[in-house]
């Protein structure tokens, strides 16, 4: 496969469907999961299991949320190379960033459910610095609109029912950008990479994720500068703690008929009619 190309993110596998005493054979759509070796210069840095789509966004977002770069401009080039057992992302950094990276020592073997691979000491737990000074309110009508519209931005999940999504929504709840991946962290890294490369203002909207909201999901959003996260699933105790520490708004267990605010309630504006009010 030529450089800068990736395999399809969707394949089909033989399956047997059984209903009572009858059975039939058919092909079912499944998401592609492949090892992605992230290499800076000639230095291997991480192997992540990911869906091979939007890999340049993934390279930028992963590099940003891992603290390898300070902005998308620190990346000079990204090359995708197919290898026998997976893909390699060759990322060229600015001279200063590469020098800083060489001073660090970290090996990561990432799985789709892993968010702290390579951390060898509790003092090394990530702690983001909020980069967006403005803290805009979160309209409940915007949260509801975003939740209702998310399915239309999940084509891979519509086929497979097996991948996560992360979306960037404007203040009115319109979905501006969305990314999918078998790994929830990867989906968010891809989204953050796309936003950083586009120069998106972190104060212009909020993050919507389909997955469980653990603390590293909050930290990744905070690294980008997002001030609000809406999660379809539930948060963990540390996610709530970090959201409060960062002064972020965290709305979770978010459905079309309700949501629960775990942090930043003072920033939520209930602009819904009484008949459609969320549990905020």
C-alpha positions in Angstrom: 0.0 0.0 0.0 1.4 3.4 -0.9 2.4 5.9 1.8 -0.4 8.2 3.2 -3.0 5.5 2.5 -4.8 3.3 5.0 -6.9 0.2 4.6 -10.7 0.5 4.7 -12.2 1.0 8.1 -15.0 -1.5 7.4 -15.0 -5.1 6.4 -17.5 -8.0 6.3 -17.3 -11.3 8.1 -19.3 -14.5 7.7 -21.9 -14.9 10.4 -24.7 -17.3 11.2 -28.0 -15.9 12.3 -30.2 -18.3 14.3 -33.9 -17.6 15.0 -35.5 -20.5 16.9 -34.9 -23.6 14.8 -34.0 -21.8 11.6 -30.5 -20.6 10.8 -29.1 -18.6 7.9 -25.7 -17.5 6.8 -24.9 -14.0 5.9 -22.1 -11.4 5.9 -22.1 -8.9 8.7 -20.3 -5.5 8.7 -17.5 -5.3 11.3 -15.1 -2.4 12.0 -11.4 -2.8 11.2 -9.1 -2.8 14.2 -5.4 -2.6 13.4 -2.1 -1.8 15.3 -0.9 1.7 14.6 2.7 2.4 15.5 3.3 6.0 16.2 6.8 7.0 15.4 8.4 10.5 16.0 11.4 10.9 13.7 12.9 7.4 13.9 11.8 6.8 17.5 8.9 4.5 18.1 6.6 5.9 20.7 3.4 4.0 21.0 1.4 1.2 19.5 -2.3 1.9 19.6 -5.2 -0.3 18.4 -7.3 1.9 16.2 -9.7 2.1 13.3 -7.6 3.1 10.2 -9.5 6.3 9.3 -8.6 10.0 9.9 -5.1 9.0 10.9 -3.6 12.4 10.3 -6.1 13.8 12.8 -5.3 11.0 15.2 -1.6 11.7 14.9 -2.2 15.4 15.7 -4.7 14.8 18.5 -2.7 12.0 20.2 0.5 14.1 20.0 -1.3 17.1 21.6 -3.1 15.2 24.4 0.1 13.3 25.2 2.0 16.6 25.6 4.4 15.8 22.8 3.4 19.0 21.0 2.0 22.3 22.1 0.0 23.0 19.0 -0.7 21.5 15.6 2.0 23.8 14.1 4.7 21.7 15.9 4.1 18.9 13.4 6.0 19.3 10.1 4.7 16.2 8.4 2.7 13.0 8.8 3.2 9.9 6.7 1.1 6.7 6.9 3.0 3.5 5.9 1.5 0.0 5.6 3.5 -2.7 7.2 3.0 -6.5 7.4 1.2 -6.4 10.8 -0.3 -3.0 10.8 0.3 0.7 10.0 3.1 3.1 10.9 2.5 6.8 11.4 5.8 8.7 10.8 5.4 12.1 12.5 8.0 14.7 11.8 8.2 17.3 14.6 9.9 20.7 14.8 13.5 20.6 15.9 12.7 22.0 19.3 9.8 19.6 20.0 11.9 16.6 18.9 14.7 17.7 21.2 12.3 17.9 24.1 10.9 14.5 23.2 14.3 12.9 23.2 14.6 13.9 26.8 11.5 11.9 27.7 11.4 8.1 28.1 8.1 6.4 27.5 6.9 3.2 25.9 3.3 2.6 25.3 1.4 -0.6 24.2 -2.1 0.7 23.8 -5.4 -1.3 23.8 -8.7 0.1 22.8 -9.9 0.2 26.4 -6.7 1.6 27.8 -6.1 5.3 28.6 -3.0 5.3 30.8 -0.6 3.1 28.9 3.0 3.8 29.7 2.4 5.7 33.0 4.8 4.2 35.5 4.2 6.5 38.5 1.1 8.1 40.0 2.9 11.5 39.9 2.8 11.1 36.1 -1.0 11.2 35.8 -1.9 13.8 33.2 -3.1 17.2 34.4 -4.2 19.5 31.7 -3.8 23.3 31.6 -6.9 25.0 30.5 -6.1 27.1 27.4 -9.4 28.7 26.8 -10.1 31.6 29.1 -13.7 32.1 28.1 -16.3 29.8 29.7 -19.5 30.1 27.7 -22.8 28.8 29.0 -24.1 25.4 27.9 -27.7 25.6 26.7 -29.8 22.6 27.5 -31.5 23.0 24.1 -28.0 22.8 22.5 -27.2 19.6 24.4 -30.5 18.0 23.3 -30.0 19.0 19.7 -26.5 17.6 19.6 -27.6 14.3 21.2 -30.5 14.0 18.7 -28.2 14.7 15.7 -25.3 12.5 16.6 -26.5 9.4 14.9 -26.3 11.0 11.5 -22.6 11.6 12.0 -21.8 7.9 12.9 -21.8 6.1 9.5 -19.4 3.4 10.7 -21.4 2.7 13.8 -24.6 2.6 11.8 -23.0 -0.3 9.8 -21.3 -2.1 12.7 -22.8 -1.0 16.0 -19.3 -1.4 17.4 -17.5 1.9 17.5 -17.3 5.1 19.6 -17.8 8.6 18.4 -16.6 12.0 19.6 -18.2 15.2 18.2 -17.6 19.0 18.4 -20.8 20.9 18.6 -21.3 24.7 18.3 -23.1 26.7 21.0 -26.4 26.0 19.4 -25.8 22.2 19.4 -25.1 21.8 15.7 -22.5 19.1 15.1 -19.5 20.7 13.3 -17.1 17.8 13.3 -17.2 14.1 14.3 -14.8 11.2 14.4 -15.3 7.5 15.0 -13.0 4.7 16.2 -13.1 1.3 18.0 -11.3 3.1 20.9 -13.1 5.8 22.8 -9.8 7.6 23.5 -8.8 7.4 19.8 -12.1 8.9 18.7 -11.6 11.8 21.0 -7.9 12.2 19.9 -9.0 12.2 16.2 -11.6 14.9 17.0 -9.1 17.0 18.9 -6.6 16.6 16.1 -9.1 17.7 13.5 -10.1 20.7 15.6 -6.5 21.7 16.3 -5.5 21.4 12.7 -8.5 23.6 11.7 -7.7 26.2 14.3 -11.0 25.8 16.0 -11.7 28.1 19.0 -12.2 26.0 22.1 -14.7 28.5 23.4 -16.9 28.1 20.3 -18.7 24.9 21.5 -18.6 21.7 23.5 -17.5 18.1 23.2 -20.0 15.2 22.9 -18.9 11.6 23.4 -20.7 8.3 23.1 -18.6 6.5 25.7 -18.1 6.2 29.4 -16.6 9.4 30.6 -13.5 8.5 32.6 -11.0 11.1 33.8 -8.7 10.9 30.8 -11.5 11.8 28.5 -12.0 15.0 30.6 -8.3 15.6 30.6 -8.0 15.2 26.8 -10.9 17.7 26.3 -9.3 20.0 28.8 -5.9 19.9 26.9 -7.7 21.1 23.8 -9.3 23.9 25.9 -12.9 22.7 25.8 -15.0 24.0 28.7 -17.9 21.5 28.5 -18.3 17.8 27.9 -21.5 16.0 27.2 -21.4 12.2 27.6 -24.0 9.7 26.5 -22.8 7.3 29.2 -21.9 7.8 32.9 -18.9 9.5 34.4 -16.4 8.1 36.9 -15.7 9.8 40.2 -12.3 11.0 39.1 -13.8 12.4 35.9 -16.2 14.5 38.0 -13.3 15.6 40.3 -11.1 16.7 37.4 -14.0 18.5 35.6 -14.7 20.4 38.8 -11.0 21.2 39.3 -10.7 22.5 35.7 -13.9 24.5 36.1 -15.5 22.6 33.3 -19.2 21.7 32.8 -19.9 17.9 32.7 -23.3 16.7 31.6 -23.6 13.0 31.4 -26.0 10.1 31.2 -27.3 12.3 28.4 -30.3 11.0 26.4 -33.0 12.6 24.4 -35.3 12.6 27.4 -32.8 13.7 30.1 -29.3 14.3 31.4 -27.5 14.7 34.7 -25.1 17.6 35.5 -22.1 16.5 37.6 -20.0 19.7 37.3 -20.5 23.3 36.3 -24.3 23.5 37.0 -23.9 27.3 37.2 -22.9 27.4 33.6 -26.0 25.6 32.3 -28.9 27.6 30.9 -32.2 25.8 31.0 -33.9 27.3 28.0 -36.2 24.4 27.4 -40.0 24.5 27.7 -41.3 22.8 30.9 -42.5 19.9 28.9 -39.1 19.1 27.5 -36.8 20.1 30.4 -33.8 17.8 31.0 -32.8 16.5 34.4 -30.1 19.2 35.1 
